[in-house]
Amino acid sequence: MQITTHCQPQPTQPRLLVFVNNDALGDSMMKLPFLQCVRKRYATHHITLLSNQHSVFTSTLAALAKPYI
């Protein structure tokens, strides 16, 4: 009897979590250069942005932030 599994381990890239607090439009505009530097320094990492409230990086600034997160 052969047992197969559908959840084979996949090689994963390193991950980086960036937490932002109370992410409003002006605050986010100031964070874009930071995100550029983080992406440049950690080019091979999967970067996740975590916010404790709604983030404009998922709406208003989504197109600007997409290359970095």
C-alpha positions as a Markdown table, in Angstrom:
| # | Residue | x | y | z |
|---|---|---|---|---|
| 1 | Met | 0.0 | 0.0 | 0.0 |
| 2 | Gln | 1.4 | 3.4 | -1.0 |
| 3 | Ile | 0.6 | 6.5 | 1.0 |
| 4 | Thr | 0.7 | 9.8 | -0.8 |
| 5 | Thr | 0.3 | 13.2 | 0.7 |
| 6 | His | -0.8 | 16.4 | -0.9 |
| 7 | Cys | 1.2 | 18.6 | 1.4 |
| 8 | Gln | 4.7 | 18.1 | 0.3 |
| 9 | Pro | 7.2 | 20.5 | 2.0 |
| 10 | Gln | 8.1 | 23.2 | -0.5 |
| 11 | Pro | 11.4 | 25.2 | -0.3 |
| 12 | Thr | 10.5 | 28.6 | 1.0 |
| 13 | Gln | 12.3 | 31.9 | 0.8 |
| 14 | Pro | 13.3 | 33.8 | 3.9 |
| 15 | Arg | 10.5 | 35.9 | 5.3 |
| 16 | Leu | 10.4 | 39.4 | 6.8 |
| 17 | Leu | 7.6 | 41.0 | 8.7 |
| 18 | Val | 7.2 | 44.8 | 8.9 |
| 19 | Phe | 4.7 | 46.1 | 11.4 |
| 20 | Val | 3.2 | 49.5 | 11.0 |
| 21 | Asn | 1.0 | 51.3 | 13.6 |
| 22 | Asn | -1.9 | 53.5 | 12.7 |
| 23 | Asp | -1.1 | 53.7 | 9.0 |
| 24 | Ala | -2.6 | 56.9 | 7.6 |
| 25 | Leu | -1.8 | 58.5 | 4.1 |
| 26 | Gly | 0.9 | 60.9 | 5.3 |
| 27 | Asp | 2.6 | 58.3 | 7.5 |
| 28 | Ser | 2.6 | 55.9 | 4.6 |
| 29 | Met | 4.1 | 58.3 | 2.1 |
| 30 | Met | 6.9 | 58.8 | 4.6 |
| 31 | Lys | 7.4 | 55.0 | 4.8 |
| 32 | Leu | 7.8 | 54.4 | 1.1 |
| 33 | Pro | 11.5 | 55.2 | 1.1 |
| 34 | Phe | 11.9 | 52.9 | 4.1 |
| 35 | Leu | 10.2 | 50.1 | 2.2 |
| 36 | Gln | 12.4 | 50.7 | -0.8 |
| 37 | Cys | 15.5 | 50.3 | 1.4 |
| 38 | Val | 14.1 | 47.2 | 3.0 |
| 39 | Arg | 13.3 | 45.6 | -0.4 |
| 40 | Lys | 16.8 | 46.5 | -1.7 |
| 41 | Arg | 18.5 | 45.0 | 1.4 |
| 42 | Tyr | 16.3 | 41.9 | 1.6 |
| 43 | Ala | 15.8 | 41.3 | -2.1 |
| 44 | Thr | 15.3 | 37.6 | -1.8 |
| 45 | His | 12.9 | 37.7 | 1.2 |
| 46 | His | 9.1 | 37.5 | 1.2 |
| 47 | Ile | 8.1 | 40.8 | 2.9 |
| 48 | Thr | 4.8 | 41.0 | 4.7 |
| 49 | Leu | 3.4 | 44.3 | 5.9 |
| 50 | Leu | 1.2 | 44.0 | 9.1 |
| 51 | Ser | -0.9 | 46.8 | 10.4 |
| 52 | Asn | -3.0 | 47.1 | 13.5 |
| 53 | Gln | -5.7 | 49.0 | 11.6 |
| 54 | His | -6.6 | 49.6 | 8.0 |
| 55 | Ser | -3.5 | 50.4 | 5.9 |
| 56 | Val | -3.6 | 52.7 | 2.8 |
| 57 | Phe | -1.0 | 50.4 | 1.3 |
| 58 | Thr | -3.9 | 48.1 | 0.5 |
| 59 | Ser | -6.0 | 50.8 | -1.1 |
| 60 | Thr | -4.8 | 54.3 | -2.0 |
| 61 | Leu | -1.1 | 53.5 | -2.1 |
| 62 | Ala | -1.3 | 49.9 | -3.3 |
| 63 | Ala | 0.2 | 50.5 | -6.7 |
| 64 | Leu | 3.2 | 52.4 | -5.2 |
| 65 | Ala | 3.8 | 49.8 | -2.5 |
| 66 | Lys | 3.4 | 46.7 | -4.6 |
| 67 | Pro | 7.0 | 46.5 | -5.8 |
| 68 | Tyr | 8.3 | 46.5 | -2.2 |
| 69 | Ile | 5.8 | 44.4 | -0.2 |
